[in-house]
Amino acid sequence: MTIVREFQYLENEEIYTRVVLEGILEAKTSVWIATANVKDLRIKEGKKYVSVIKKFRRLCEKGMEVRILHSGIPSELFLRDFRKYELYKQKNFSMRRCLRVHLKCVVIDGEHLFIGSPNLTGAGVGAKSANRRNFEIGILTDNSELIKNVSRLFVKIWEGKMCESCGRKTICYAPLEEPS
C-alpha cells in the first residue's frame, strides 16, 4: 500500500481500488475486517471475477492472518465459496460473529486503517459497476494512534471481553461463533 500521510478521503470505486486491491490483496502480515454484513464479494482477476474467499485462501497460504468480525449471517453465495475453497481449514483464517458488531473497518498489517460506511459486500467494497454499487465513503489512514485504538476495540470484541457486560446476552444464542 502506498503512503497515506495521515488521512485520505475515499469514495465509491476508490474504496475498491485503495482498500481491496492495494490494501487487502497486497497485505504482508495481516488483515482484520469488521463489518455488519458479509456477502459475496467478487474481485477482478484478469478478464473474470473471482470470490474474495479464493483471494483470502491465497493470502492465508502465504502465511498471512485474515480475521473477519461480523454480525449478520453470511450470504448463501459467500458460504458456498467458503466451503468450496475450504477456507475454514486454513490455520491463518478466522471469522467470528457478534450480534452487536456494526463497525466497518479494515486494519492492514497494523499500519493502515480504513474506516467507512461499506460492509464487506459487492455493493459496498466490490467491483460492481458504478450504476449498481452503493454510494460509500471512508477514510484511509496511517495514523498510529487511531490504528491502535481501533485495533484495541477489535481485539476486545474478538476475544469476548465485551461479552461480560453485554446487554444482549439473552438473545445471543452463539457468542462469537465461528463458521465451519
N, C-alpha and C positions, 0 to 999 in steps of 0.2 A: 504494500500500500504506500502510496506517495505521502510525503509530509503534508500534514494538515495545517500546522501552526495555529494552534488553539481551537478555532471553531470554523466550520464550513457549513453553510446552509445548503440543503439539498431538497429537491422536489421531483416527484414523479419518476421519469426514466433515469434521472441522475442517481436515485437510490439504488436501482438495479445495477448500474454501472459501478458506482463507487463502493457500495456496501457488499453486494453479492459478488460481482466479478472481480473487482480489485481488492476486496477485503476478505470475505469468507473463503473464496476459492483460492486466494493467494496466501492465506494464513500459514504461519510457520509452526506454531505450537498448539494453539487452542482457539476455539470459537464457542462462546457461550451466547445462547439466544434465549430471550424471554419474549413470549408472545401469548396473546389470549387464544387465538385460533391457529390451528395447524392444518393446512390444506395442501393439496397437490401443487407443487411449485416446479415449473419447468425452467431449465437453463439451456440457453442456446449452445449447441456443440456442433460445430461445422454447419451443415445445412439443416440439421434437425434439432429438436428439443428433447432433452432427457430429464428424468426426475432428479430433483435435488438430492434424493436418497442415494442415487448412484454416485453423485459427487461426494456426499458425506462419507460413503463407504471408502472411496478412493483416498480421501483425506485421512481417515482412520487407519487405513492400511499403511500409510506413510508415517504413522505414529502420532498423528495429531489428535488432540482431545476435542470431541464435539459434545456439547451439552445443550439440551433443549428443555426449557422450563415453560410449561403451558397450562392453560386451564380447561380448554374445551376438548371434547372427544375428537381426535384427528379424523379427517375425511376418509371415506372409503378408498379413494384413489391413493391417498398418502399411505394408508395401512397396507394396501395391496403391494405397493412398491417397497414398503418397509419389509414385508415378508419376502418378496421376490428377490431383493438384493441382500437378504438376511442381515440387515444392519444390526439387529438385536444380538448377533453373535460377535460383533466387534467389541473388543475389550475397551476401546477408547471412546465408545459411543454410549451415551446415556441420556435418557429422556424421562422427566418426571412431571406429574400432573398435580397441580394445586388449584382448587376451585377459585381461589381469590386472586390468582395472577391475572393482572390486566396490563401490566407494564410491557412496553415494547422497546427492546434494546438488543444490541449485539456488541459483545466485547470481543475484540480480535487481538489475540496474542498478549492480552493485558496491556496493550499500548494504544489501542484505538477503540473508540466507543461511538456507536450510533444510537441516538435516542430519537424516536419519532412516532408517527401515527400508524405506520403499517404493521399488520400482522404478517406472519410467515405464510403467505398465500401468494398465488399467482397474480391476483388482482392488486395485492399490496406491494410486494417487492419483486414480483416475477417479470418475465419478459413478455408480457401481454402487449398488444398494440395500444397505441395512445388513446384510441377511442373505446377501449374495453377495460382499461385498468382504473383503479380508484385514484382519486386525487389525494396525494400523500405528501407530507413534509417531514423533515427531520434535520437534526444537527449531527455532524460528524466532528469528533474532537479528539485531540491527543492530550487534553488537559489531565494531568496525572491525578489531581485531587478529585475531579469528577469521576474518573475511571475507578479510583479507589473506593469512593462512596457507593457507586452503583454495583461494583463487584462485591462489596461487603453485604449489601442488601440481597443480591442474587444468592450468595453463599448461605445467608441466614435462612432464606426460603428453602433453598436446595437441601440443606441439612436438617430441616424440620424445626428449627429454632423458633419459627413464627407459629408453629402448631400449638405450642404450650398455652398461649394466651388467645388463640383464635376463637372468635365468637361464632364460628360456623361448624364447630366440631360435630354437632348433632346431625348435620346433613352431609358431612364429608365421609362418604362411605368407603373411600380408599385413599387415605392420606399418602401423598407423594408416590402414587402408583406408577409403575414403570410398565410399558407395553412389552408383550412377548410375541 
